[in-house]
Amino acid sequence: MARASGKAHMIVLDVGRSSSIATGTDKETFFEKSKTCVSLLIQRMIFSAPNDQVGMVLFGTPETNNQLNVELGGYENICEAFELKPANWQTLRILENQVSRSDAEVNWLDALIVATNFLRNGALGKKFTEHSIVLISPMFLRADVDEGQLETVTDAISAMCGVLHVITNHVQHSAASVGPIFTSSGAFDSCIQPATRTASRCHNERLVMDVFKRLNEGTVSNINWAVRTLAFVDPKAVRPMPWNSTLTIGTKLKLSISAFVQISEQKGLGSFKVDNIDGSATRVEMKTEHFLNDKKIDLLMQDVIVGYMYGSTPVPFDSTIDIEYRSGESRLACLGFTASSNILEEHLSGHGAHVVVAKKGCSASNKKLCALIKAMHELDVAMIATKVYRKDTKPRLNALLPTYKNEVPCFVMMELIFKDELCSLKFPALLRTKHKPKDEQYEAVGKLIDSMSLMDAIEDSSGECREAFGLHSTYNPTLQHVYRTVAHRALNPKQSLPLADSALRELMEVPKPLAERSKPAVEQVKNLFELKEIQSKTRTEWLQRVAKISAGTVTNSQSSISTIDSGIFQEDDGDNGSGTRRKVVSVGTVTPSEDFALLLRRGEKFATVATQLQNAVFELLFTSMRPPGDKVVAALVVYRGEAIKLGPYRYNEWIAEFKETLLARRKEQFWERVIVGERLGLIGAHESDMSTVSEEQAASFYKVPAESKGAEENSGGDFIDPDFLLDELNGTF
């Protein structure tokens, strides 16, 4: 027997005289909103349920075209417009351009009888999971039927296991009962004035409720609410496919399990493989072209090799040098157990979560798995396991957390990171003595949080409040905009694409009632937390220090560095003194401080320029045959000044390593004269709010360990500093 592939829907649309009434605050006619509602309903089927089939019956038309009228008569002004078939754009174009309102008037119950017969005949020989009839009408004309007719139509719907959905006006939806359309029902509004709610309308409402009672199910929806709800496309429903494997614990215990995707990223629309804008099914052809320096070239496939892009650099890849790794068969192998508190949020990875249960039909595995989950839940532990999804694929770590879904024991499986995938980030403490908030500030922030509660941020037309941005009622605005632009282009191929409408913008904006009621709390927070702009004087300070260092050494041409005027205040590369301009591409050993400042002003990354400066300082101190003079001091002053402003982490790590290198190479004199004398050590929290180094740690950094001093004293006069000999040789001693 063939599997049922989808649902069958029959839309019954009122196009008669009564559909010209205005409805809603925008005063749009019921007929126009009905067409919009039908269009959105068919669009939703195209995007979310391509296996569903839809047909349409129009009543109130000038002409008559239905099978029951031919066979029995008495069903005038009713047309079977579209037979049952998959939803398509051509149906929407006909609805938009050819369906119009008329002055005829027809009993809505007669149209329901015709639609039931049309749906039953159209579904013959087809397998559907559900049959539904959607009636859209203001129901102004009184439906006079006897008990036999009413029983006949309800029996016909029940025989198909069908459901009746009515979309009309004068219907209220309470905040507690609001849900997806056709799954939650509103109620007829009994508070409407008698002028608009006639006796015929009241009779029709009672008749509809009688039909629902006989069918034991059915929904009634407000036309305005239906248009707003149908404007959002639900994700495509897919049948859950399990990942069947074996959970191995130790060497003897093996459990047959199935893992189902619980949370995954919504993919939206896939690639377009079929172009049916004109109703045909023409395949889209994919064509690949190769370009070299924006010029098209012809390549043979034997000249093409596999590669990867590392940034903008192509890296060729040769499969012959690939390390062959065999991970074995597909499996889920337990590595051990750990406390659930050890599984932190930052340790989770992957693209979603899975629910792990015993494989269907394996009762022995089910009993063992239930006992294991119960024991782990009582002990509050988690399982760490290796997951190999497919044979010889890369193994991944996974955490299996015991839980209960609808009182059924199961595991929630989430992927974990490996050690080398964890980035350890250090941030300064938020609460310090000088920044600790006062009690009144805590109270003001508490009032702000209470005033911005989302639980009652939206007020509907009936005055009831409900939650804003609820988990099950908030759609992805990006995907929804894609759906709407595709539908717009399909229906209006020559028009420009629309902008995001107000309904989509509401998904990205603060609700107006919430913004209004939070204004007093926001003003109180502004008054209590006074913000003062702090002008950073870091750059000015180190520029002055560099100028002093340069001014004190101008008499020595061998060891002096360039002055500030040589480029540190200039936006472009400065003159090197010989009349030619020097192009600075990296920090060099000639003028490291000026190069460093110039590259930063150009927009180079601080980390890149800092590494270049570190290399230049190392070369000047330890490998250069010339004495470094004071250019190293100026470079360190510039580096430390910028690090205070841009982030002290890199400087603090480097200066700690630099200290060990200086002491290991017997540069105690440079350490005392430059690092300690100029206070170029660790950047503490009192200098930069981004630093994690306390003031005490920064002060103790300048102390030299006792073993280093002892080694210097024990060396006596046998040690000859090579830098001392170089200074003598150059006459700078």
Salt bridges, closest charged atoms under 4 A:
ASP26 OD1 - LYS33 NZ 3.23
ASP52 OD2 - HIS9 NE2 3.12
ASP103 OD1 - ARG101 NH1 3.68
GLU130 OE1 - LYS7 NZ 3.91
ASP144 OD1 - ARG142 NE 2.73
GLU147 OE2 - ARG214 NH2 2.04
GLU205 OE1 - ARG197 NH2 2.63
GLU205 OE2 - ARG201 NE 2.78
ASP210 OD1 - ARG214 NE 3.49
ASP234 OD2 - ARG44 NH1 3.16
GLU289 OE2 - LYS287 NZ 3.80
GLU289 OE2 - LYS296 NZ 3.34
GLU324 OE2 - ARG326 NH2 2.66
GLU329 OE2 - LYS391 NZ 3.72
ASP392 OD2 - ARG326 NH1 3.07
GLU415 OE2 - ARG396 NE 2.82
GLU421 OE1 - ARG396 NH2 3.39
GLU443 OE2 - LYS447 NZ 3.86
ASP456 OD1 - ARG517 NH2 3.02
ASP501 OD2 - ARG484 NH1 2.34
GLU516 OE2 - LYS519 NZ 3.54
GLU571 OE1 - ARG601 NE 3.80
ASP573 OD1 - ARG602 NH2 2.39
ASP595 OD1 - ARG582 NH1 3.26
GLU642 OE2 - ARG539 NH2 3.28
GLU642 OE1 - LYS645 NZ 3.95
GLU678 OE1 - ARG545 NH2 2.91
GLU687 OE1 - ARG640 NH2 2.88
GLU687 OE1 - HIS686 NE2 3.96
ASP689 OD1 - ARG432 NH1 3.59
ASP723 OD2 - LYS667 NZ 1.55
